[in-house]
Amino acid sequence: MTAPALRPYLPADAPVLAAIFREAVEELTIDEYDDEQRAAWAAAADDVEAFARRLASMLTLVAVEKGRPVAFASLEDNEMIAMLYVHPDVAGRGFAAALADALEKLAFARGAKQVTTDASDVSRGFFQHRGYTPTQRNSVMRAGQWLANTTMVKRLTAPAGRLQ
């Protein structure tokens, strides 16, 4: 399998990325969050203009397949993976890993010593497998519903073969 194609976020991507966000939350988190929690979480993309502003305020990368966005991830303040969502149709095919790799490399290149994330219960294993360590459990309110997540941190180092 070849590496997924990544590109920077463009304002025209917002409606498609909002749909990916909604579908990922609604379908991929069904075993960890109830219907009301998923609906409250997915509602963050209902206002596409506000969602677009949030994406534009961070370093957002888009994974594409056959020219269409299928996943995206955002790095906030050069040290936090704030968003990482994959369309259910392509889940498990390496898009999340490619996006996380790229954001970690960009953060390191910009001087970050570590990267954090507030991992959902669904994504916690993904981040743990990548070397992230849980530091605290959180409960956040979204549209009247409490959602649990875990703050995780990964120390960044230079890629193999590179001087530190």
N, C-alpha and C positions, 0 to 999 in steps of 0.2 A: 504494500500500500504506500502510495506517495504521500508526502506531507500535505496537509490541508493548505489551501491558499488563504492567506490572511491579507487584509488591507485595512486602512484607516476608516473609521466611521465617517459617513457623509450625511448631511441633514436629510437627504431624500430617503435614507434607510429607516428613519424613525418609525413609520407605520409597520414595516415588516418586522423590525426588531421588537416592537411592542407586541405584535402577534406571537413571535417566538417566545417572548417572556411569558405571556399569558398561557400559551399551550404547554410550555415546560412546567410551569407551576401547577396547572390544572391536571396534567397527566403524569408527570414524573415524581410528584410528591404525594401521591394518593395513599401510599402505605404509611406515611409519617405524619400527615396533617389531615384533619377532618375537612368536610366540605366547606364549612364556614371559614375556617382558617385559610384554605386555598383561595376561596373567593375574595377574602380581604387582602391577601397577598397579591393576587392577580390584578386587583383593582388599581394598583400603583401605575398600571399602563393604560388606564381608561382615558386619561387626559394625555393624548399623544403629544401635544405641544410641550407640556411640562416634562413628559418622559424624554422628549428630544433635548430639552434644555439640560436635563440631568446627564444624559449621555455626552452632550457637547462639553459639559463642565469638567469631564474627566478624559483621560487618554483611553479611548474606546477603539478596540479592534474588532473586525468582523471576519468571520470565517465564511468562505463561499464555496459552493459546489455547483458546477455547471452554471456559473455566473450569478447564482442566487444566494443571498445570505441564509445560513443555516444555524449560525451560532454567533455569540458575541461575548466580549468580556471588557470590563472597565477597570482601570487603575486610578484610584483617587489619591491625591496628594503624594504621588510617587511612591506610596508605601502600603496601600491597601487595595486588594482585589475586592472591589465593592459589588461587582456584578459578574456573573459567569453563567450563561444560559445557553442551552442547546435544544434545538427543535427535537421533539420526541422521535421523529422519523429517522434521525441520524445519531441518536444517543448511543454511546458505547463504541463509536467509530474513530475516536482520536481527536475530535474537534476541541473538546474541553482541554485536553492535555496540550495541544498545540497552542491554544490561546494562553493557558497558564504559563507555558514555557516562554512564550514571547513577552508576556508582561513581567515575568521575573527577570528576564535578561534586560529588558528596558529599564526596570527599576534599578538593577545593579549598575548598569552603564551610567545611570544618572546619579549614582552615589549612595543609593539606599543600602543599608547593611542588613535589613530584614524586610519581609513583607508579611502583612497580616491579612486576615479575612474573618468575617463573621459567617461561618459555614452553617448552612441549614443542616438539619438532621440527615437529609438525603445526601448532601455533598461532603459530609464530614469524613467518610472513608476515603473519598477521592483525594482530599487534601492531606489526610494522614499518610496515604500511600506516597505522596509527593514530598514527604518530609516535614510537614507542618505538625506542630505540637499544640495540643489544646491548652489554653491558659485560663479560660473562664467560661462558665455557662451563662447565657443571657435569656431574658424574656423581653420581647419587644411588642409594643402595641401597634397593630396595623388595622385600621378601619374597624375598631371596636373588638378586635380579636387578639389574644395573646399568642405569639409565635415564639418557639424556642430556637436558639441557635448557639453556636459555640465559637468564641473568639479563638483563633489559631494563629501561630506565628511560625515563620520559617526564616532561618538565618541564610543570607545569600553569600555565595562564594563565587570566585571567578571560575568560568568553565575550564575543564581539563585542558592543559596545554597552554594556558594563558598565565602570564606573570601577574602576581597580586601586588 
